[in-house]
Amino acid sequence: MTIQDQDVLQALAAVIDPNTGKDFVSAKQVKNLLVSGGDVAFDVELGYPAKSQIPALRQALIAAVRALPGVDNVSVNVSTKVIAHAVQRGLQLMPNVKNIIAVASGKGGVGKSTTAVNLALALAAEGAAVGVLDADIYGPSMPIMLGVSGRPESRDGKSMEPLENHGVQVSSIGFLVNPDEAMIWRGPMATQALDQLLRQTNWRALDYLVVDMPPGTGDIQLTLSQRVPMTGAVIVTTPQDIALADARKGVTMFEKVGVPILGLVENMAMHVCSNCGHVEHIFGAEGGKRYAAGKGIDYLGALPLSLSIREQADAGRPSVVSDPDGEVAAIYKSIARQVAIKIAAKAKDFSSKFPSIKVSHET
């Protein structure tokens, strides 16, 4: 029996991507299909990083084609290609940065920076090129959380190289000032410093830049949201009513400037006693989950109030690298996967496809 391309595509259409719920054929992810006698070869291109899932996906695809009569050999290459997606109207993408993810909260102390760093590390663990911008001028925490110290190099006297650890590039005001020095700056000065950190860092071919936003919805946050080309924002809150009241303001701010909300993370959702295993909802139960459902925002997951999360971040080895196979790391990885998949489903950025138009007047 002669195998036709259509037979192979029909078999592959039965394989569903567990992350998107769609088959690879209708999603136009099957590329370079080649059928020669009993040999079948093709590529599958994912729009999100999934290094840990590729072996299982590959096996499922091979099994589907092998079930066809007359097939002797199946060669499948599964790869990831992260592309640039649309940002706020009127803004151009940054060179060497495909997608910018803002991690924000309405108030401080809800675990925003811990979420940001673990999100970045989880994306990197899945094979993406990732950077972190520490945008909290008054309380930079990324140097401690990523275990990075030292001064950035400048090769041209105008820009600086990002520092790197755990496979993640990072830029922070914390690298440029004394650790005990207070940044006693007014809003415009802090905003200018942030703009320089963002645009004068030589980011190296990033799929995702995670921006750890300063807490609140004041002048600095608003200016950043208007000037920085953001693909979307992740909101971090605790279940507590006071935290949720401020998280709502953060959501509203992003909505007003046209930044899509990628989802909500509920931090410190419960405490599990390390001695007896008793679960206690110290800050209330599922307040963030109810808000997300009412607002129509994706609920990305809930993290426990855990001593290990704090200890690992303070030691410069956050949960995703300290205990990559642990329960907490699995939650962060699930959150990162959902964020990446949601970005992949967004509209592409076409600004680079259009030529610049010049109008001239001939005499």
C-alpha positions in Angstrom: 0.0 0.0 0.0 1.4 3.4 -1.0 1.4 5.9 1.8 0.2 9.4 0.9 0.9 12.7 2.6 -2.8 13.0 3.3 -2.7 9.6 5.2 0.1 10.9 7.4 -1.6 14.2 8.1 -4.9 12.4 9.0 -3.0 10.2 11.5 -1.3 13.2 13.0 -4.6 15.1 13.3 -5.5 12.6 16.0 -2.6 13.7 18.2 -3.6 16.5 20.5 -1.2 18.9 22.1 -1.9 18.5 25.8 -0.9 22.1 26.4 -3.2 23.8 23.9 -5.9 21.2 23.4 -5.4 21.4 19.6 -4.0 19.0 17.1 -0.7 19.8 15.4 -2.2 19.7 11.9 -5.0 22.2 12.3 -2.6 24.4 14.2 -0.2 24.3 11.1 2.7 23.1 13.2 3.6 20.1 11.0 6.4 21.2 8.6 8.6 19.6 5.9 6.6 16.4 5.6 8.4 13.9 3.4 7.1 10.4 2.4 9.4 8.0 0.5 8.2 4.5 0.3 7.8 3.2 3.8 9.8 6.1 5.3 8.1 9.1 6.8 9.9 12.2 8.1 8.5 15.5 9.3 9.1 18.4 11.7 6.8 19.8 14.4 7.3 23.3 15.5 6.0 24.5 18.9 5.4 28.2 19.6 6.4 27.8 23.3 9.3 26.3 25.1 8.7 22.7 26.2 12.0 21.0 26.6 10.8 18.6 29.3 7.7 17.6 27.2 9.4 17.0 23.8 10.3 13.3 24.3 6.7 12.4 25.2 5.3 14.5 22.3 7.7 12.9 19.9 6.7 9.4 21.0 3.0 10.2 20.6 3.6 11.5 17.1 5.7 8.5 16.1 3.2 6.1 17.4 0.4 7.7 15.4 2.2 7.4 12.1 3.6 3.9 12.8 0.0 2.7 13.1 -0.4 3.3 9.4 -0.1 0.2 7.2 3.1 0.2 5.2 5.1 2.5 7.4 8.6 1.2 8.2 10.5 4.1 9.6 9.4 7.4 11.2 11.7 10.4 11.7 10.3 13.3 13.8 12.1 16.5 14.9 10.2 18.5 17.5 11.5 22.0 18.1 10.5 25.3 19.5 10.4 28.6 17.7 9.3 31.5 19.9 8.3 34.6 17.9 7.6 38.2 18.7 4.0 39.1 19.5 2.0 42.3 19.4 2.5 45.0 22.1 0.7 48.2 22.9 -0.3 50.2 19.9 2.3 52.8 18.9 5.3 51.1 20.5 8.1 49.3 18.7 9.7 46.1 19.9 13.1 46.3 21.4 16.1 44.9 19.5 17.0 41.3 20.6 13.9 41.0 22.8 10.9 39.1 21.4 8.5 39.3 24.3 8.3 41.3 27.5 6.3 40.0 30.4 5.5 42.3 33.3 5.1 40.7 36.7 3.2 43.2 38.9 1.2 43.6 42.0 -0.8 46.4 43.5 1.1 46.3 46.7 4.4 45.1 48.1 5.0 42.0 50.2 2.9 39.6 48.2 5.8 37.6 46.7 5.9 39.4 43.3 9.7 39.2 42.9 9.8 35.5 44.0 7.2 34.8 41.4 9.0 36.8 38.7 12.4 35.1 39.3 10.9 31.5 39.4 8.8 32.3 36.3 12.0 33.3 34.5 13.9 30.3 35.7 11.1 27.9 34.7 11.0 29.4 31.1 14.8 29.0 30.9 14.6 25.4 32.2 12.2 24.6 29.2 14.8 25.9 26.8 13.9 29.5 26.3 16.4 32.4 26.2 15.3 34.5 29.2 16.3 37.8 30.9 15.1 39.5 34.0 14.9 43.3 34.5 14.7 44.3 38.1 12.5 47.4 37.8 12.2 48.0 41.5 14.5 50.9 41.8 13.9 51.5 45.5 14.1 47.8 46.6 16.1 45.8 44.0 16.0 42.1 45.0 17.2 40.2 41.9 20.9 40.3 42.8 20.1 38.4 46.0 17.5 36.1 44.5 19.7 35.1 41.5 22.9 35.0 43.6 24.6 37.6 41.3 27.0 40.3 42.4 29.6 42.5 40.7 29.5 45.4 38.3 28.2 45.1 34.7 30.9 45.5 32.0 30.6 48.2 29.3 32.4 47.5 26.0 31.6 50.7 24.3 31.2 53.2 27.2 27.5 53.6 26.3 25.8 50.4 27.1 26.3 47.5 29.6 26.4 43.8 29.5 23.8 41.9 31.5 25.1 39.7 34.3 24.1 36.1 34.3 23.4 33.1 36.6 21.3 29.9 36.4 21.1 30.5 32.6 19.2 33.8 33.0 20.5 37.3 32.0 19.8 40.0 34.6 20.0 43.8 34.9 19.4 45.7 38.1 20.1 49.0 39.7 21.4 46.8 42.6 24.5 46.1 40.5 25.3 49.8 40.2 24.9 51.1 43.8 26.1 50.1 47.2 23.8 47.5 48.8 23.2 49.7 51.8 22.5 52.9 49.7 19.0 54.2 49.7 17.7 55.4 46.3 16.3 58.8 47.4 15.1 59.7 43.9 11.9 61.4 42.7 9.7 59.7 40.2 11.1 61.2 37.0 14.7 60.4 38.0 13.8 56.8 38.9 11.8 56.4 35.6 14.8 57.6 33.6 17.1 55.2 35.3 14.8 52.3 34.6 14.5 53.3 30.9 18.3 53.3 30.7 18.5 49.9 32.5 16.0 48.5 30.0 17.3 50.0 26.8 21.0 50.3 27.4 21.5 46.7 28.5 22.8 44.5 25.7 20.3 41.7 26.0 21.4 38.7 24.0 18.6 37.3 21.7 15.9 36.9 24.4 12.7 35.0 23.8 11.3 36.5 27.0 12.3 39.4 29.2 10.6 39.2 32.6 10.2 42.6 34.2 9.9 42.6 38.0 7.7 45.7 38.3 7.9 48.0 41.4 4.8 47.5 43.6 1.9 50.0 43.2 0.2 51.9 40.4 1.9 55.3 40.7 3.8 57.4 38.2 6.8 55.1 37.7 4.5 52.1 37.1 2.2 54.0 34.7 5.1 55.4 32.8 6.7 52.0 32.4 3.4 50.5 31.2 3.1 53.2 28.6 6.7 53.2 27.4 7.8 49.6 27.6 6.5 47.3 24.7 4.9 44.6 26.8 3.4 41.4 25.5 1.4 41.0 28.6 1.3 41.1 32.4 1.1 38.6 35.2 -0.6 39.8 38.4 0.5 38.5 41.8 -1.7 38.7 44.9 -2.4 36.9 48.1 -6.0 35.8 48.9 -6.3 38.6 51.5 -9.0 41.2 50.7 -6.5 44.1 51.3 -4.1 42.7 48.7 -6.8 41.9 46.3 -8.1 45.5 46.5 -4.7 46.7 45.3 -4.3 43.9 42.7 -7.6 45.2 41.1 -5.9 48.6 40.7 -3.0 47.0 38.9 -5.3 45.1 36.5 -7.1 48.4 35.8 -3.9 50.2 35.1 -2.7 47.6 32.5 -6.2 47.6 30.9 -6.1 51.3 30.4 -2.7 51.3 28.7 -3.6 48.3 26.5 -1.4 45.6 28.1 -3.2 42.2 28.1 -3.4 40.4 31.4 -1.9 36.9 31.0 -3.2 35.7 34.3 -3.2 35.9 38.0 -1.0 34.0 40.5 -2.2 33.6 44.1 0.7 33.6 46.5 0.7 32.4 50.1 -2.6 30.7 49.4 -2.2 28.3 52.3 0.3 27.2 54.9 1.1 23.5 55.5 2.5 22.7 58.9 5.9 21.1 58.5 5.3 19.0 61.6 1.8 17.7 61.3 0.7 18.6 57.8 -2.2 20.7 58.9 -3.4 23.1 56.1 -4.3 26.6 57.3 -5.5 29.5 55.1 -3.7 32.3 57.0 -4.6 35.1 54.4 -8.0 33.7 53.5 -9.1 31.1 51.1 -9.2 31.4 47.3 -9.8 35.2 47.2 -7.6 35.5 44.1 -9.3 32.6 42.4 -12.7 34.1 42.9 -11.5 37.5 41.7 -9.9 35.9 38.6 -13.1 34.0 37.8 -15.3 37.1 38.2 -13.0 39.3 36.1 -12.5 36.6 33.4 -8.8 36.4 34.0 -6.9 33.1 33.8 -6.0 31.7 37.2 -2.5 30.5 36.7 -2.0 28.7 40.1 -1.5 29.0 43.8 1.7 28.9 45.8 1.9 27.9 49.5 3.3 30.1 52.3 6.5 28.0 52.6 9.7 28.4 54.5 11.7 26.7 51.8 10.6 29.2 49.1 11.9 32.0 51.3 15.1 30.3 52.2 15.9 29.3 48.7 15.3 32.8 47.3 17.4 34.3 50.1 20.2 31.9 49.3 20.3 32.9 45.6 18.9 29.6 44.4 15.1 29.9 43.9 12.9 26.9 44.1 13.0 26.1 40.4 16.8 25.5 40.5 17.1 24.4 44.2 14.5 21.7 43.9 13.7 21.3 40.2 11.6 18.1 40.7 9.8 19.4 43.8 6.2 20.2 44.3 6.7 24.0 44.4 8.9 24.0 41.3 6.2 22.0 39.5 3.7 24.8 40.3 6.0 27.5 39.0 6.7 25.5 35.8 3.0 25.0 35.3 2.5 28.8 35.6 5.4 29.5 33.2 4.0 27.0 30.6 0.6 28.6 30.8 2.1 32.1 30.3 4.2 30.9 27.3 1.2 29.1 25.7 -1.0 32.2 26.1 1.7 34.4 24.5 2.1 31.9 21.6 -1.7 32.2 20.9 -1.5 36.0 20.7 -1.3 38.0 17.5 2.1 38.1 15.9 4.1 41.3 15.7 4.1 42.5 12.1 5.8 45.9 12.5 9.0 44.5 11.0 7.2 43.3 7.9 6.1 46.7 6.8 8.6 49.1 5.1 8.8 52.6 6.4 6.9 55.0 4.2 8.4 58.4 3.2 6.3 61.1 1.7 8.2 63.5 -0.6 6.9 66.5 -2.5 8.2 66.9 -6.0 8.5 70.3 -7.6 
